[in-house]
């Protein structure tokens, strides 16, 4: 089942709220957006087989440590992005940041990424793959700056109460997002630098993300 339609198009300055439906048979119909500031929106459908494969990928990291719990989040977002690209190949044109994708159909800025990531996180929660986390609303930093304003999706660790940034903008579509405590994100720390580098590896094989066998 690959139901697909285009919604009315206009740009927005903040992330869109999640829009999706999960059917009793496991089918997921959801809205994604792209082409910067959600100027293009499409409804697509992920099949029960799609979602079953996604769950198997997430289960690769089964440990209870914070590291493994965060890797499950990262894997889930990566797999959702790959599914979206399966049904809309233009998303393969999305590159890291925005420097080299001007004018490319499928490009995504932080509004697109935080919108889609929040939708993906909400779906993962509702299918039971995000039990250790609460999905929050996206957060912004440097709101009043035309060049430095930036949005991120946010989850909250139920165990500690600490909010975490899940930021897909720094990686091309279909890659693992960056995670770090939200306060560090607000302070513009870099996910690929210490002390967060270990939380954001990009290995060739999924099992290499995990700290527990």
N, C-alpha and C positions, 0 to 999 in steps of 0.2 A: 504494500500500500504506500504510494508516494504522492498523496494529495498535495497540491501546490498551487498557491495563488498569490497575487501581489496586492498589498493594501495601498490605500491612498498615501502619497508621498509628500512629505514636507520635513524640513530640518527642525531639530529641537536642540535646546541648549543644555538639557539635563537628561539623564537616563530615563528610558521608558519603563513603566512597571511591567512585571512578568505577565505574559499572556500565553496560556497553554491549557490543554485538557488531556488527562490520562484516562484512557478507556479501560473498562474492566478486563479486557483481554491483553492489556499491556501496551497497546498502541499509544503513542504520544504525539499529539498535534500541537505545534508551538509556533510562535512568531519569533523570527530573528530580524535584525536590521543591520544595514551596512551602508557603504558609500559616504561615510562621515556624517555625524550628527543624526543618524537614523533616517537619512533622507530617502532610503529605499527599504521597504519592509516586505517580508514575505512570510507566508504561512506554509510550513512543511510538515510532513508526517514521518516519524520514526516507527518502524515496525516492531512487533514483539521480538523478532529475531535480533534486530538491531540492539534492543535494550538488554537482551540476554547476553549478548557478546560484551556489551559495556559492563555489565555486572561482573562477568568473569574477569575482565581486565582490572577492575577495582579490587577484586578479591586477591589479586597478586600480593598486595601489601596487607597482611592480616594482623599485624602486630598492634598492641595496645598503646605503644609509646606515642608521644606527641608527634614525633617525626613521622611515624608510619600513618598516623591519622591524617596528617597534612598531605602526605603523598597520595592517600586515597582521594582526597579532594582534588589534587592536581591531576591525577589520572582521570578522574571523572570529567573534569572540564576539558581535558585534552580529547577524550573520546567523544564527548558531545560536539566539540568543534569539528572533529573528523567526520562525524555523521552529518552535520550541517553541510560540510563541504562535499560529501558524497551526493547530496541532493541538489546543491547549488555550487557547481565547480568554480564559479567566479570567486568564491571565498579563498581559493588557492592563490589569488593575487594579493591577499593581505600580507604585508610585511611587518617586521618589527618597527615600532614607533611609527612616524608618518613621513620620514624624510625622503623616501624613494618610491612612494606610491601615489603621488598626486595624479589625478585623472584616471586611475585604474579602477574599473568596475570590480567590486568586491573588497575594496579597501575599508579599513575600520579604524576609527579614532577611539579615544577613550570613552566617548559617549556610547558608541556602538558596542565596544567591548564590555563595559560595565553593565549595559542593558542585557546583552546576551548572556554574560556570565551569571548575572543574578537570576535570569530565567533558568539557566542550566542548573544552578545550585538549588533552586526551588524544586525543580523536577527531581533531582537526586534526593533531596529531603523526602519528597512525597513517595518515592519508590523504596524508601528505607535504606538508602546508602549514605545518609548523612546524620546518623543517629547521635553522634557525639557533638553535633554543632547546631546552632540556630542561624538561620539566614536573616541577615539584617538588610537595611536599605543601603544603596550606594552612598559613599562619602566623597566629598570634594576637598581639594586643597588649592590654595591660591585662586579662589573663586573670582576675584576682581581683576585678575591678570589675563590679558588677551592671549599671551604666549605661554604662560606657565600653568594655567588652570588645568586641573587633572582630576579625573574621577576613577574610583575603584569599586569593585564589588566587595562586600564585607560579610564575614561569618563570625560568630561568637562561640568560643569554646565553652561548652556547658560545664566542664570540670573546673575551669579557673575563672570564667566570666570575662576573659580577655578577648577583645575583638581583633580579628585578623583581616588584613587586606588580601584579596585574591585578584591579582592584576594581570590581565591577559595582554595588555597593550604593548608590553615590552617584548613580546614574542610573536612570530607569525601565527596565523590561524592554524590550529591542529598541533600546536606545540604546548609544552607544559607551562602553566602560568607561574608567575612569581608570587610567593607568599611571605608575609612578615607581619609582626604585630602592627595594628593600625596606627598606633602612636609613632612608630618608627617610619611608617609610610608617610604620615603627615610631616614628619621632620625631614622627608626626602632622602632617607637612607636608600642604598642600592641593594637589591636582592641578590645580586651576583657577587657582592663583596662580603667579607666577614663583618658581623658574626652570622649573617644569614645565608652565606654561600652554601653551607652544608644542607640547608633546607630546600635549595633550589637547583639540584643537580640536573643534568640533561644527558643521561647515559643512553647507550644504544638499545639496551634491553630494559623492559619495565621492572623486572625483578631486582635490578641493580639499584632501584630507588629505595628499597626497603632496608631497614636496619635489622629486622628479624627474619630468619629463614622461613 
